[in-house]
Amino acid sequence: MGNRLTKIYTRTGDDGSTGLGDGGRVSKESPRVEAYGTVDEANSSIGVVLAHASLPADMARCLTEVQHDLFDLGGELCIPGHRIITAQHVLRLENALDSFNDTLPPLKDFVLPGGGHAAAACHVARTVCRRAERRCWSLARVEEVSPEALKYLNRLSDLLFVLARVLARLENGSEVLWRRSGRAD
């Protein structure tokens, strides 16, 4: 394992730069820092979902595993050329997605974000994950990013959408569907 932080502040970033995992330094607003910083935000958002006591155990296990993956992905993005996320990670997400989605009725309308506290938190995590994916694609336009990392974030946002649907039904009994303007219900 690498160096352990014994002192939280270093003052090395006071000039607007930050250190990468390979020892290099870049601007704090570089696409690479934006990418791994937004992955960190997604991880924190999932932590908010996990803080809900009503979360089913299988969902909590799944999301905890995702948090570990996102920490690895952040490390991957912090070290140019480093690879941690594999096709197996993507496949694990797809299997979880299929499993949780099997319990849901097919969608015929758009779902409004909400449906209970945990469901709403899951929708927020989904949108942060989508932003992380966009930031990683921005980085991929100028530097190499693993295709598996990009696929992982895409599948994760889909998984979070499905989990939000499951949670809305558990917390609220149903989802709130979008009502098109001018449509009478």
N, C-alpha and C positions, 0 to 999 in steps of 0.2 A: 504494500500500500504506500502511496506517496506521502508527502509531508503532511503532518498534522498541524493545524493552526493553533498556536499557543497565544497569539496576539491577534485580535480581530481586525484592528486597523493597522495599515502599513504605510499610509500616506503616499504610496506609489501611484495611486490613481488620481491624485489631486491635480494632475496636469491634463486630465481628460482621456487618459489611456488606461488600458487594463491588460493584465497578463493572461495569455492563453496557456493551455496545458502543456504546450511544447516549449514554453519559456519565451516565446515571442510576445511582442506587445502590439496592440492595435487600438484604434480609437474606440471609445465606449459606444459610439453610435454606428460602428461598422455593421455590415449585414450579418457577420458571424456572431457578434455579441447580441444583436437583435434576435437572431434565431435561437441561440441557446438561452437567452434571457426569457423569451416568450415560452419556450418549452418549460422553463422553471415556473413561470406563471401558470401554465396548464397543470403542472404537478401540484402546485399549491391549491388550485381550484378543485382538483380531485380530492385533496385533503379536506376541503370544506364539505364535500359530499360525504366523505368517510366519517366526518364528525357527527353525522346524524345517527342517533341511537336506533332509529327504526330501520336501518339498512339491513336487508337480508344477508345472512352469513355468506352465501355463495357470491353475492355481488361485492361484499366487502373484501373477500379473498381475491376476486378478480381485480378490483381496483387497487388493492395493495400491490399486487404483482405489476400492474400498470405503472404505479408510482416508481417501483424499482427500475422498470424499463425506461421511464422518462428520465430518471437520474442518469442511467447509462447513456441515453441519447444525448443528454446535455454534455456529458463527458466526451462523447464522440464528436459533437459539434465544436467543442472547446479545443480539440486537438486536430488540426488539419491533417487529413489523410487517415485518421484513426477510424476503425470500424468495430462496432459492437452489436448493433441491431442487425438481425439476420432474417432470412425468409421464415425461419421457425417462429420468430416473434410475431410476424405478420399472420402466419397461419394460426397461432394461438389466439390472436384477437378475432380472426374470422370464425373460429370454432366457438368462442364465447358469444360472439355476435349472433350466430345461428342459433345457439342454445337459448339465449334470452329472447330472441325474436320469435321463436317457435310458440311461445306462450301468448303472443299478441295477435289480435285480428289484423287483417290487411288494412293498410291506410287508404282511405278514399278522399281525404281532405288534408290540408296542412294543419299541423298542431301548433297552437300558441305556446310559447315557453311559459311554464308554470306548472300547476297541478299539485302543489304541496311544496313544503320547504325543501325536502331532499330532491324532488324532481326539478324544482327551479334551480337549485344549486348545480344539478347535473347539466341543465341547459346552459348555464353560465360556463361551466367547464367545457362543454361542447364548443361554444363560440370562441373561447380562449384557445382551444386546441386547433380550431380552424385558422385562427390568426397565426399560431405557431407554424402551421403548415404553410401558410402564405409567406411567412418570414423565411422559412427554409427554402421555399422555391425562389425567393428573391436572392438568397445566398447562392443557390444552385445556378443562377444565371451568370454569376461572376467567379465562383469557385466550385470545386467538386463537392457534391453531397451524395451520399449513398442512396441509391434508389430505394433500398429497403427502409431507410429512415423516412423518406417521403411517403411511401406506402403505409408505413406504420401509423403516421399521424392521420392519414386519410381514413384508415380503418378505425382508428381510435375515436375520431369524431363521430363516425357512424355508430360505434358501440355506445358512446355516451348518449346519443339520440335515443337509441333503443332502451338503454337503462332508464332514461328520463321517462319514457313511455310506461315502462314497467312500474316505476316508482309513483307516477301520477295515478295509476290504477290502484296501487296499494294504499296510497295516502288519501286519495280523493274519490276513489271509485271509478273515475273516468278521466279522460283527457279533455282539455278545452280545445275545440276545433275552431279554425279560422272561419269567420263568416264573411263571405265576399260582400263588398259594398253593393247595395241595391238588391241583395238576395233576401227574400222573406223567409223566415223560419217558422 
